[in-house]
Amino acid sequence: MSDTTTTTSHSIWYRLYHGETAFDFIGRKNRWFVLSAVVILAGLVSLVAQGLNFGIDFKGGTAWEVKAPHVTVADARSAVRPYGLGDAKIQIVGGNIIRVEGDVGGKTVTEKRAKQTQVSNRLAKLAHTSVGQVSINDVGPSWGKEISQKAERALIFFLIAITLYITFRFEWKMAVAALIAMLHDILVTVGIYSLSRFEVTPATVIAFLTILGYSLYDTIVVFDKVEENTRGLAASGRLTYADTVNLSMNQVLMRSLNTSLVAILPILSVLVVGAFILGATTLQDFGLALLIGLLTGAYSSIFIASPLLAVFKEREPRYATIRQRLVARGAAGGQLLTPAAAAAGGMSGSALAGDDEAPPLRPGGGGSLQSGGGGGGGGGGGKGRPQARRPPPRPRKKKRR
């Protein structure tokens, strides 16, 4: 069956805006699961093989900064290479400031201080300035370790609170699906950072915790619509739970796309304008983590959390019985309703609750619903049933004068 019940002459954006899409998210769940599994597996292999590229705040080291308008990164690297900093992180910050981050080593504190002074002198000579103009910052690994521990505690408390909220607000199966989707976001984001060798900084950790809230928000929006439709469509016995989830996701698809787009555009502005044009490297670390997290969160709420929920709920005796009854009628697995068709058929809320014996629904032409065996559209039938034909009016007798 095709993914849409409308004509294909309209563009995808037109059909999304007018609620004329019927994408089969649940029927293709194995594709989404395999894709995510491949990305996560590649990230885990990279994580075991080479780990993460932690910044100076986590592994410790020394940072030098000096104003050098005409010095390139290659010039600075050549200058500090004799001091064991050939692999140091060197950036041009703010357009004309050279920043060098690395570890000069040294067995004793005195030896380490001497090497730091030598690097400062070499950078001052390279920039044609005095040593006093070279700022130096010595960072120990304990600060980054403390930040990591606090982030881990915050993440644990966050997951516990979210689990309790979703369980009491919806049900525990929705909480499990949402937590798996969040775990998916964590593994994918960490894997991408390991594969790409992006540097992990405190700004990355802050952004990482921020995107978990966004991912959960998008998932809750989908689950709320699923619960609303479940009270009517799945309870009526005319749609399986999977088909109800499909309809719900198509109903909120445009909202999810708009939300993601509105959130991503400012982040792209931060990366392009702030980081690449103005040279604000801190914005680059923060914006990059947000961008990866937002894309991953939008994906998981649609392609991971909702299909998992459908898998969990379809195993319940109630919904398994509905599927068996629809299979016997030859109507299971084909109820790909568009949001416009559902609205035209009066299928919102609890309009169909308790109507277990009603014939199964199928999409009708022109955006309306047809009921099994009926010849007319179901839009005017309230519950999608064919209306009985009224007998023709009797001719009136003429009065005799």
N, C-alpha and C positions, 0 to 999 in steps of 0.2 A: 504493500500500500504506500502511496506517496506521502510525503511529509506534510502536505498541505491540502486542504479541501477547496482552495480557491484557485482561480485561474493563475497560470504561471506568467501571464503577461505583465503583472505588476512586479515592481522591484521588491527586494527583500525588506528594504526600509519602509516601503509603503505598507507591506503586509504586517510588519512588526507594529507600526503605528496604529493600524486599524484592527489589530487583533485577529488577523487572518492567517496565523501560522499554527501548525500542528506538528512541531518537531518531535520525533520519537526519541526522547532522551533515555528513557528506561530501556527500550528495546535494544539500544546500542551501548548499554552500560559496560559490556565487556571491553569495548574499544577504549573507553575512558579509563577503566581500571588498568588495562595493559599499558596504556601510554604513561599513566602516573607511575606504575610499577617500574617501567624502564628508566624513567628519569630519577626516581628515588634510588634504584639499584646502582645506577651510574654515580650518583652523588655519594652513596655509602662506600663504594669502592674507592673513590677519590679521597673520601674522608679518612679511610683506613690507610691508604697509601701515602698521602702527603699532608693530610690534616687541613687546618684553616690557616690563612695568612693573617696572623694576629698583628695588630699595630703595636707601636712602642708602648702604649698605655697598658698593654697586657703582658708583653714579654720583657719590658724594661729596655733601657738604652738612653742615648743622649740625642738631643735635638739642637741644631745650630740654625740661626737665622741671621741673614745679613742682606742689606740693600745693595743689589748689584744689577743695575739696569741693563748692562750689555753682556752679561754672563749667561751662557746657555747651560742646560742640564749636563750636556756632554763635557763642557769645560769644568764644571764643578766636580763631576765624577772623576775626571782625570786628575784633578788636584788632590782629592782625598783618597785616591786609590792606594798610594804608598802607606797609608795609615790603617790599612785593613778595612776600608769602607768602600771597596769596589762594588759591592752588592747593596749598598745603602739605598734607602728610599730618598730620592731627590726630587723636589717639586719647585715650580715657580709660583709663588703665592702673591696675589694682589698685583700681578703684572711685572714687578721688578724686585721681588724679594726671593732669594734663594733659601730653601729650607732643606736641610740634610738631617736624616734620621738614621741612626745606626748604633752599633755597640762596638766601642774601641777595645773592649776586653781589658786585660790587666789583672794580675794576681793580687795586687794590694791596692788600697785606696789611693796611695801616693802615686803608684804607677799609672793608674787610671786617670787621675787628675792631670798628670804630665802629658798623656796622649791627647786628652781633651784640649789642653792649651795649645798643643802643636797643630791640631786641626783648626782651632780658632785663628791662629796666626796665619795659616795657609789660606783660609777663606778671606781674611782681611786683606792679604796681599793680592788675592785674585780680584777682589772687589775694589781695590785701590782706596782703601779706607783704613781707619785705625782699628786696633783690636777691641777697643771699647765699644765699637759700633756692632760687634758681633754678639748677639744674645745667645746664651747657652742654657739649656734646661735639662737637668738630669732626672729621669723618671725611673722609679723602681717598679718591679712587677707586682708588688703587693697591692698597689692601688687598683690595677686592673683585675686582680683576683677578687678583691672585695666587691667591685662592681659586678662581677660575674656571679658571685654568691647571692647578692641581693636580687639580681635579675632572676635567678633560679627560684628563690623564695617567692618573689612576686608572681612568677609564672605558675607555681604550684597553687598558691592561694586563688589566683584567677581561674584556674581550671576547676578547682573545687567549687567555687562560687557559681560558675557558669553551669556546672553539672547539676547543682541543686536547683538553680533557677529554671532550667529547661525541664527538669524532671517534674517539678511542681506546676509549672506553667503549661507544659504539654504532656509529655510522658517520657519514661526512661529510655525507650528505643530512639526517640528523637535526640535525647542527650548523648547517647552512644554514637549515633551517626554524626552529630555535630563535633564531638571530641575527635573522632577518627579523621574528619575533614580538617580540623585544626592541626592534628598530628601530621597530616599530609602536607599542610602549608609549612610547618616547621622543617620537615625533612627535605622538601623541595628547595626551600630558601637556603638552608645550610648547604645542601648539595651544590646549588648553583654557585655559592660563594667559594666552595672548595674547588670546583672545576674551573672557575674563571680566575681564581687567585685574587679576587677582590679583597682588599684589606678590611679586617674586622676591627672597628673602633668603638668607643663608647657610644658615639652617635648611631652606629649600626645597631647596637643592642637596644637603644631607646626606640629607634624606628621599628625594630623587629617586634617589640612588645606592643607598639601602636597598631600595627597591621593585623594583629590577632583579633583586636576588637572590631576592626572593619570586616574581617572575614566572618566573624560570628554574626554581625549585624545582617549581612546579606543572607546568611543561612536562616536566621530567625524570620526574615521577611518571607522566604519561600515556605518555611514550615507553618507559619501562620495562615498562609493561603491554603496549604494542604489541609490543615485542620478544618478550616471553614468549608471547603468543598467536601471533605470526608463526612461531615454531618449530614450532607444532602445526597451527593452522588454515590459514594461508596456504600452508604447506609441503605440506599434504595435497592441495591442488588442489580442495578442496570449497568454499572461500570465496575471493573476490577480496581483494586487499590492502585496498581501500577498506572492504569489509564487515568485515574483521578490525579495522581502525582504529575503525569505528563501534562494534563490540562492546566494544573496549578502553575507549573513552571512556565508554560507558554503565556499564562496570564501576567506573570511578574517579570517576564524576560525583558521587556522594554524598560521597565523600571530599573532592573539590575544593570542593564547596559548604560542607561543614562547616569545612574549613580557612579558607576565605575569611570565613565568618561569624565564626569565633573570632578572626580577625585584625582584622576591621572593628569589632567591638563595642568593644574598648578604645580604638580611635582615635576613634570617635564619642563615647565618654566624655571623652576628652581635649578634643575640640572643644566639646562642649556644656558640660561642667562647668568644664574648665580655662580655655577661651578666653571663652565667652559669659557664664558665671556669675561666675567669679573674675577675669576680665579679663586673663589671661596671654596677651598677643599673640604671644609667641614660640612657645607651644604651638599657637596657631592656624596659624601659618605651617608648622610642622612637621607637624601633624596633617592639614592640608588636602592637602599634597603626598602624604602617605602614603595618604590615602583615595582620591584620584584614581588613584594608582599601583596600589593593590591592586585596585581595580575593573577597571582597564585590563589588568593582568597576568592576572587570572582569566579575563577575556574572551579575551585573545590565546592563552593556552595551550590553550583548548578550540576556539575558532572560527577561529584563524589558523594556529598551529603544526601541529596535527594534520592539518587539511585540506591544507596545503601538503605535508606529508610524504606523504600519500596520492597527491597529484598527481605528486610526484617518483618514487615507487616504482612507480606503475602504468605508467610508461613503460619500466621495465626489461623486457627480453625474457621473463624468467621469469614475471613476473606478468601481462604482456600475453598470454602464451600461455594462462595459466589463465583469464583473462577471456574470451578467444576460445572456449575449450572450453566454458565455462559458458554463453556466449551461444548456442553451437550447441545446447546442451541446453535452452535457454530458461529457465535458472536464474540468470543473472547479474543483479545489481542488486536482487535481492529478498530477500537473506539477512539481514534485520534481526532478529538473534537478541537475545533479552534475556539479561542475565547469569544469571538463574535458569534459563532454558532451556539455556544453555551448560553450566552446572554439572550440571543434571539429565542431560544427554547425555554426561557424562564428557569434556568438551572442553577441559579445562585442560591447560597444559603441552604436552608432546610426545606426547600420546596418539594423535594422528592423523598423526604424522609418517610420510611415505613411503606414505600410503594414497592414491595419485594416482587410482586407478581407482574409488574409492568413489563412489556416487551423491551428488549435491549435497544439502546439508541445507536444510531449511526449518523455520520455527517450527511447533510442534505445539500442540494445545489443552492447556490446563491447565498450561502452563509446562514441558512436555516437548518433546523433539525427535522429529521423524519423519524417516525416511530415504526417499529417492525410491523410489516404488513399493511401500513397505512399508505395512502396515495398522496396525501396532501402534506404541506409543511406543518411542523409542530409549533411554530412560533405563536399561534393564537390559541393553542390548546392548554395553556397554563402549565401542565406537567408533561407536555410533549406527546400526548395521546391524540389519536385521530378523533375529530369531533363527529358525532352522529349527524347525519343529514336530517334537516327539518322537513316535514311533509309540506308540499306546496299549499299555499293558502287556498281556502275554498272560495269559489265565486259567490259574490253577494247576490241575493235575490232582489230583483227590482220590485219595489212596492207598487201595488195597484192603486190607482187613484179612483 
